[in-house]
């Protein structure tokens, strides 16, 4: 579907969705000279409100998901420029990640993962170093002595997802973007500022109701937020991604504690955002096994979000008619894919890419 070339003096963009994807796309368009407004339905509609904020492509290097990995690798390269644009040092919480294993079997799994990323899959900008159990305790003395080895991924960042949303909102405002609290029920309710107006649907799962041809399904994911007390060991300085007897758990540092995640349940028509006791119990047990000092932390939040997923695991970023572009279906990777998605959306808006 061909996209019209727009008059630079009159280009207007309405972004439906105020999550990380919508706001990053809004900022990129505003920086390119578009007049932009964002219609934000609120916190409950944002999958990015319940997230760990890991930016690494290595952890997404799953055999069979080469296309998804390639998108992650490309978007990770754009993240330093986005972080600099936001100009908030509190957003980035770590610049390296540790992939750690609790057994020889778990370590072999990580070795296969590393071989895929570095031999069979797209190359990442990060440096991957094998580490021993002793290395792990040198880098992070509070981690369990039972961890046998793994990898250090230098350059695998993490961000505080909620500070990221705050920083994006502040930066888009400075860039001249108008953010309006509004729930869009139908695209026919949107006013048409003129022939050069465009709409970007970045409303997560809500995109399907606005454009029924977009097929998405929800994946429920639970995360925990733990806060340090005066008796607690400090939070880790790295992202810790552990393989624990065949299960995965991650610990992502925050200024005052850690985020622990994440479960995932998929069911057609799922709308419930209430955390389940079993998921919370499993996450806590695994996290404490990896970092025993978490026992003295306070459990300040157990939350669940609904991630917008597609059948093939790839996001939908495309033009659907002469006025409307869609950017959704990022699943668990919305934050890491945000700058890459924004660049692609801008190319579509400006007629460079279909």
N, C-alpha and C positions, 0 to 999 in steps of 0.2 A: 504494500500500500504506500503510495507516494505521499511524502510530507511536503506541504507548501513551504517556500522560503518566506520568512516573515520580515516585515519592515522593522529594522532595529529600533526605530523611534517609537513604535507602538506595540512592541511585543509584550504580551501579558500572559502570565501563567497562574492558574489556580491549582494549588496542590491540596488534594483531599487526603489528609492523614498527617498527624503531627508527631510521628515516631522518628527514630533515627534515619530511616530511609527517606521519609518525606522531607524532613528538615535538611538533610544533607543535599538532596536534590534541589531544594529551594535555594540553599546557599550557593550552590554551583551555578544555577541559572541566574541568580541575582548578580553574581560576580561577572557573568558573561553579558550583563546589560539588560536582562529581562526584568520587567516589573512583576513582582511575585506577591501572592498572598497565600497563606496556609490556613486551611480549615481544620481545626484540631478537635476531635471528639472527646479527648480527655485521657487520663492515665489508664483507665480500664481497657481501652482499646489498643494499647501499645504493647506488643510482645517484648519490645526492648526495655520495658520497665522491670521485667523479671528476667535477668540475664547475668551471666558471669562476666562478659566483656572481654573474652580472650580474642586476640587478633592473629593468632598463629595459623599459618597454612599447613605446617607439618602435622598438626593434630588432626587435620581434616584429610590427610592422605590415605584414604581407605581404598584398597584395591577394588576396582569396579566402579569407582566414582572419579575417574580421571578428569571428566569435564568440570565437575564441581571443584576439584582441586585446582585446576587451571584458573578458574575464576577467582578463587581465594588468593592464589599466588599473585595475580595481577593487581587485585585490590589492596593486598598488603603493601605493595610497593607505593601506593598512593597515600597510605595512612600518615606518614610523617608530615607531608604537606598539609593534610587536613588538620592534624594536631597543631601545627604551627599557626594555621589560620585561626583556630579557636583561641589560641593565646591564653590557655588556662592550665598551668602546670599540675593542677590537682586531678586532671582528667586521666593522665597516664599513671598507672599504679605499679607497673613492672615492665622491664625491657627484655627480660630473659625468662625462659620456661624450663622446668625440669620434667622430663618424662621418666617416671620411676616405677620399678617393678618389685613385687613382694615375693616372687618365686622365680625359679629358673624357667618355668613355663611362661610366666608373664613376661620375663625378659626376652624370651624367644619371640613372643608376639610383637614386642616393641622393635626387635631387630628386623622382623619382616616388614613392619611399618616403615622403618627407616630405609630399608632397601627399596621399597616401592617409591618413596618420595625422591630418593637420590639416584636411583638407577632406572626404574621403569616409568616414573611419573614426571611431571613438570618440575623444573628446578625452582627452589625457593631462594630468596635473598638471605635467609638466615643461615648461620653456621651451626652445624650439628656435631657435637662432640660426645663420644662414648664416655660414660662415667661409671665408677665402681661404687660399691656401698660406702666405702671410706670417703670417696669424693662427695657423695651426697651429704654426708654428715659434716664435711668441711664447709660446703656451700650453705647448708641449712641445718645447723646443729640440733634443732628441735624436732626434726623428722625422725621417724622410727628407726631404730637400729636393725630392724628386720628387713629393711629394703636392701635388695641385693645389687642393684645397678640400674642403668638406664642411659639416658641421653640428656645433655644440656643443649637447648636450642637458643643460641645467642641471637637476639633480635626478634624473638617471639614476644610481642608486647601483650599487655592487657590494659583495659581502661575501666574506670568506674562508670558503669552504664548510666547511672542517674545523674552524676555530674556531667557526663557527656550530653545528656538531654538538656540540662540547664545551660551548658556552654553553647550548644547549638542554638537554643532559643535566644540567648543574648547576642550571639554573633549574627544571626539572620536579622535581628532587629536593627543592629548597627548597619547592616548592609541594605536596609530599607525595606525588608520584607515585613508585611503586615500579618500577624498571627491572630486569628479570630477563633474564639471558642464556639464551635458549631458542629452539630451532628448532621451530616448530609444524608437524606433519605432517598433522594432521587436526583440524578444529574439535571433533570428538567427544572429543578428548583434553583439552579445556579444561573446567575445573570450572565449575559454575554457582552463583555466590554467592547467587542468589535471583531472584525474579520481576522485579526491577527492574534486572537485569544486562544489559549490552549489549556487543557485540563490534564493534570497528572493524577492518576488514581494510585495512591500509595497507602491504602487503608487496611493492609493486612487481610485478615479473613473477611472483613467487611467489603472488600473489593467485589466479591462475587455478587452481593446483593445489588451493587451499583452497575455491574456489567456481567450479566449471567453467563456469558461465554467463557469467563475465566474460571477454570476448575481448580478448586483448592480443597484441602482437607486439614482439620486441626490435629496438631500433636501437642498434647499436654506435657509440660515440663515443670518440675518442681525444683526450687533452689532454696537454700537456707542462708540467712545472714547471721553471723556470730560476731559479737562485740567483745573486745578484750577488756578484762578487769585489771585492777592494780596488782593482782596476784598472778596474772597470766604471763606466759612467754610471749614475746613479740610475734606478730604475724610474719609469715615468710616473706622474704624479699623477692622471690621468684613466684611465677605461676607454678603450681605443682599439679601435674596431671599423672595420676597414679593408676597402674594396672594392678588390681588386688584380687588374686585368686579368680581371674577371669572376668572381674567386674571393673568398671571404670568409675573413678571419682576425681573431681578436680577441686582444688583450693585456690582461690584467686584473691590476692591481697587487696585490702582497702585500708584507708588511713587509720581506722579504728578497729579493724578486725579482718574477717575473711568472708567471702561468699563460697558456699559449698554447693556443688551440683554434679550432675543434674539427671533427673529421671526423664523418661519419655514414654508416653502412652499414646497410641493412635487408635481412634475409633470414629466411625462415620457419625457426623452430627453432634460430636462432643461439644458442649458449651460450658461445662462446669470448671470453674477456676479454684475450687477448694482443694487444698493439699490433702493427700491421703496419709493416714498414719503409717502404713507400711513403707511408703516412699521416704517419708521423713526419717523413720527409724533406720532404714538401710543407709541413707546418706550420712546420718550422724555416726553410726557404727563404723562405716568405712573411713570417714574423715578422721575420727579419733584414732583408728588403727594406724593411719598414715602420720598423724601429728598428735601424739598422746596429750600434749598440753592443751588441746582444745577442750578438755574436760572442765577447765576452769573458766572458759569463755561463757558468755551469756547468749542464749538463743533468742535473738531479738525479732526474728521474722522467719516464718515459713510461708512461702508464696508459690503460686502456680500461675503460669501463663499459657496461652494457646498460640503455638507457632503456626504460621500459614505455610503449608507444605504442598508440593506438587507431586504428581505421580512419578516423574522421573528424577525428582530431587533437585531440579534446576529452577532458578527463579524465572518468573515471567517478566521480561522487560521488552515491551514491544508497543508499536502503534496499533490501535484497534479501529480508529477511524480518523478522518482528517483533522479532528479537533482533540482527540483523546489518546493519551499514552498511559500504559499500565506498568507499574513496577511493584511486584508483590511475589509471594511464594518463596521467600528466602529461607524458610525453615529455621534451623538453629543458627544460621550464619548471617543474620541480618546486619549485625554490627560490623563484622569483618568485611562484608561485601558492600557496605554503604558507599564509600568513595568510588569504587568501580562502577556501581550501579548509577551513581550520579553522573559520571562521565558519559556513560552509555545513553542515559536519558537525554542529556544535553545534545549529544550527537543526533539522536532521533528528532528532537525538537527543532534543530537547526537544519534538518534535511541531509545530514552527512551520512546517517545510517538509518536503515529501515527498522 
